[in-house]
Amino acid sequence: MPPFAPPATIGLEDRLLAFAVSLLIGGVALHAGTHIVADARDYGHAVVTALLAALAWALLESVPLIGGLLAIVAWVAVVKWRYDLGWLRSTGVGVAAWAAAVVVLAALELVGIGSVSALGVPGA
């Protein structure tokens, strides 16, 4: 029986790469969502929005009892603010971005890249 080997540690470079790829995927999903529901801006705008929305989500999700609700309202508020939309259309962007993220992540899983997420898109 071979000796027990501890799991390999993930280096800083690997973490930064995973963060960057996840953010870019979140930006793609958000950009697709705004193309479907609203007048989309450029892709860079979507990436910054995804980053800001992820920060709002991360700050509020840990609030006891109502953190999930606060986080989703804050996420929609960030999209509303960044794209100058109403609450209903911002929610529509969120639904479309989530669907786009699921499709992109499933496609990546099919080609063997399954260790990324869509940063800035709740539930993806």
C-alpha positions in Angstrom: 0.0 0.0 0.0 1.5 3.4 -1.0 2.0 5.9 1.7 -0.7 8.5 2.3 0.1 11.7 0.3 -1.5 14.9 1.4 -3.5 16.7 -1.2 -1.5 19.1 -3.4 -1.8 22.7 -2.3 -3.2 25.2 -4.8 -0.7 28.0 -5.4 -1.5 31.6 -5.6 -1.1 31.7 -9.3 -3.7 28.9 -9.7 -6.2 30.7 -7.5 -5.7 34.0 -9.4 -6.2 32.2 -12.7 -9.4 30.5 -11.4 -10.7 33.8 -10.1 -9.9 35.6 -13.5 -11.5 32.8 -15.5 -14.6 32.7 -13.3 -14.9 36.5 -13.5 -14.6 36.4 -17.3 -17.3 33.7 -17.5 -19.5 35.8 -15.2 -18.9 38.7 -17.5 -19.9 36.7 -20.5 -23.1 35.5 -18.8 -24.0 39.1 -17.7 -23.2 40.5 -21.1 -25.5 37.8 -22.7 -28.2 38.6 -20.2 -28.1 42.3 -21.0 -28.2 41.6 -24.7 -31.4 39.6 -24.2 -33.2 41.9 -21.8 -31.7 45.4 -22.3 -29.4 47.5 -24.4 -26.0 45.9 -23.6 -22.9 47.9 -23.2 -19.4 46.6 -23.9 -18.1 43.4 -22.4 -15.7 45.3 -20.0 -18.7 47.0 -18.5 -20.3 43.5 -17.9 -17.1 42.2 -16.2 -16.9 45.2 -13.8 -20.6 44.8 -13.1 -20.0 41.1 -12.3 -17.2 42.0 -10.0 -19.2 44.6 -8.1 -22.3 42.3 -7.9 -20.1 39.5 -6.6 -18.7 41.8 -3.9 -22.2 42.9 -2.9 -23.3 39.2 -2.8 -20.3 38.2 -0.7 -20.8 41.0 1.8 -24.5 40.3 2.4 -24.9 36.6 2.0 -23.5 35.8 5.5 -26.1 37.9 7.3 -28.1 35.5 9.5 -31.6 34.6 8.4 -32.1 37.1 5.6 -28.7 37.1 4.0 -29.8 35.3 0.9 -32.6 37.7 0.3 -30.4 40.8 1.0 -27.7 39.4 -1.3 -30.1 38.8 -4.3 -31.7 42.3 -3.8 -28.2 43.8 -3.7 -27.2 41.9 -6.8 -30.2 43.1 -8.7 -29.6 46.7 -7.4 -26.0 46.6 -8.8 -27.3 45.6 -12.2 -30.0 48.2 -12.0 -27.5 50.9 -11.1 -24.8 49.9 -13.7 -27.2 49.5 -16.6 -29.7 52.2 -15.6 -32.7 49.8 -15.7 -35.8 49.3 -13.6 -36.1 46.6 -11.0 -38.1 44.2 -13.3 -35.7 44.5 -16.2 -32.7 44.1 -13.9 -34.3 40.9 -12.5 -34.8 39.7 -16.1 -31.1 40.4 -16.7 -30.3 38.2 -13.7 -32.5 35.3 -14.9 -31.0 35.5 -18.4 -27.4 35.8 -17.1 -28.0 32.8 -14.9 -29.3 30.8 -17.9 -26.3 31.9 -20.0 -23.9 30.9 -17.2 -25.4 27.5 -16.9 -25.0 26.9 -20.6 -21.4 28.2 -20.6 -20.4 26.1 -17.6 -22.1 23.0 -19.0 -20.2 23.5 -22.3 -16.9 23.8 -20.4 -17.7 20.7 -18.4 -18.2 18.8 -21.6 -14.7 19.7 -22.8 -13.2 18.8 -19.4 -13.0 22.1 -17.7 -15.2 21.8 -14.7 -13.3 23.6 -11.9 -14.6 27.1 -12.7 -17.7 29.0 -11.8 -19.4 32.1 -13.0 -18.3 34.8 -10.6 -20.9 37.6 -10.3 -23.9 35.4 -11.3 -25.9 34.0 -8.4 -26.5 30.3 -8.4 -24.2 29.5 -11.3 
